[in-house]
Amino acid sequence: MTDHTNLRRTDNTSKSPMQEEKPKQENTLSESDRGTVSDDQERLVRDNISWMMALAQRMLGERALAEDAVQNAFISAFSGLPGFEGRSSVKTWLHRITINASLMILRKQKRLGEESIDAYLPEFDQNSCRIEAPWPTLATADEILDDERLRALVYEKVALLPETYRIVFQLRDIEGYDTGEVAELLGISISNAKVRLHRARSALKKLLEPVLRGEVQS
């Protein structure tokens, strides 16, 4: 088993969403587009609302909250549209705005307060050896991700993590931000982000053991 479970979205590139990239023709705004804001608003909603909703729902876990986050994200995007300089793609720009809108809702609900994750972590004996039953079988990552039911179980386990740890894991290993960017988004130190990520990965591995052992049948 690898050091952590990689659930990164397959539509991510090797660059993180916060890194600037050369705009693609189909995902940028022309000079004439930027001159008619109402047309741009309609185009932004039409072209991006589906993936923005999916992103917000992954972040927040509830459709109603995701709708609020996306609405707030579009309001922010409309306000910033006249100053959009095209140094990154529109999708990269909107991704960051949607993440921030989702984090704002989590903060308002006080869901990002410190929580203990100890109950989810593996146990160790006095010799620092992990206490666990033998693994007769081990499911591969491909077997899990190719099975729709098992894949859904994986995301259910991610949702069980305490919010302060889940959100770091979500941003780093699913949404594709690097650790420094995660720290910046959450307003925490890089060392704190690394600690939370390590503990989240360890807890998730324990939660996924029935799936990885092949004890959960598709």
N, C-alpha and C positions, 0 to 999 in steps of 0.2 A: 504493500500500500504506500502511496506517495505521501509526502509531508502534508498535503492538504488536498481537499476535494476541489477540483476546478469546475466551476459551474458558469464560467464566463459566457456571456451572450455571444452566440456565433456571429452576430452581425457586427461585433467590434473588430477594429483593425488592431495592429500591433501598437498604434499610438493610443494614448488615453484620450478621453473626450475633451480634456482641458488643454491638450497640446494643439497648437495651431497647425493647420494643414492648408495646402493649396486648395482654394475653392474649386468645386466641380461646376461645370456649366449649368447642370440641371438643379443644382442645390445652392444657387447664389441669386442675388438680386441685381438686376441691371440698373444702370443710371436712370433710365426712364422709369423703371419700376419704382425706384425710391422717390420719384417725383409725385407719385399718386399713392398716398398712404392707404386709402380705402381699398384699392386693388390689392396692395401688398397684404393687408389684413386678411382678406378673403383667401388669398393664395396660401398664406401661412397656415391658416386653419385647415384648409382642404388637404394640403400636402403633408401635414405633420401631426394632426390630432390623434391619429390611431396609435402611432408609436409613442407619443407623449403620454397618452392614457395608460398604455401598457407599462411604461416606465414608472409613472406615478403610482400605479397600483402595486407594482413590485416593491416600491419604497414604503407605501403606507398600508397595504394589505386590505383596504376597503375601497370599494368603487366610489362611494359618495365622497370620501376624502380625496380620492384621486381626481374626481371631477372638479372639486374646489381648487386643488393644486394646479391643474391644467388651466382652469379659468384665470387664476392669478398669474400663471406663467405667461399666458397670452396678453394679459393687461400689461405686464412688465415688458414683453417683447414689443407690443405696439408703441409703448412710450419710448423705447430705445431704438425703434426702427429707423427714424430719420438720421440717427448718428451711426448706424451700422456701416462699418467701413469695408467689410468683405475680407478681412485678414484671415478669417477662418470660415468654414462652411456654415450655412444657416443651421444645419442640423447640429453641429457642434455647439453653436451659440445657444440654440434652443434647449439642448440637452442640459447644459449648465444651468440655464434659467429654471427648467423643470425640477432639477435636483434641488436647487435653492428654495423653490416654492414648496416642495415636499418637506424639506428640512424645517422650514418655517412652521408648517403645521405640526410637525412632531414636537417642536419646541413649545408651541402654544399649548399643546396637550400635555406638556411636561413628561413626554415619553423618552427623553434623552437623559434623564437623571441617572446617577450611578446605581447599578444593580449588581447583585452577586451572581456569578456564573458558576460558583463552586459545585453546585448540585449536578451540573451537566458535565463536569470534567472527569477524566479517568481517575481511578484510585490506584495508589502505589503502596507497596509493603515497606517494611523497615529497611530493605536493601535497595529501595528506589526502583524496584521492578514492578511493572504494571500488573495489577490483579485482574485476570481475565480468563475466561474459558478458552480451550483450544479452538482454532478455526479450521474445521474440516474442509471447507470450501471458501472461495473468495470470488465474489462477482467482480467483473472488470468494469471500468468506467463506461466502456462502449455498451456492455450489456445493460447497464442501468439507464444510460441516456437513450438507448434505442427502444426501451420499454416505456410506453406512455404512463402506465400506472406507477412503475418504480420511479420514474422521473418526477411525477407529481408528489410522491412520498418524500423525495429529497427536498423539494421546495417547502413541503409541510414542516420538515425538520428544521430547515433554515428559519422558518417563521417562529419556531419555539425558542430560539435564542433570545436572551434579554436584549432589549432594544439597543442599548449602548454598544453591545457587541455585534448584534445583527447588522446594524447600519454600517459599521466599519467593514464587515465581511461583504455586505451587499455592494458597497461602493468600490471596494478593492478587487474582489474576486468575481463579481458578476457584471458590474457596470464598467470595469476596466480602468478606473483611475489609479494612479500610482500612490504610494503611501504618503508622500509629501502633499499631494493634491487632496487626499482624504483628510489629512490633518488640517489643511487650510480650509476646506469646506466645513469641517466640524468645529473649527476654532480650538484645536487641541495641539499639543506638541507632537512631533514626529515619533518620539520615543513612546509616548502614550498610545498613539495609533498602532505602533508595532506590537505593543503588549496586548492591546485589545484584539488585534487581528490574530495573533498567535493563540490566545485563549479561545477565541471564537472558532478557529479551525480545529483545535483540540476537542472542544465540546461537540462540534458538528460530527467529527469522526466517531465519537462515542454514540451519539444519537443515531448515526447511520449504520451501526454495527449489524442490526438485524437484516438490513438490506444487503450490506456487503458480504455477510456470511451466507447469503442465499436463503435465509430463513423466511423471507417474504416472497411469495410466489406471485408471478404475474397472472 
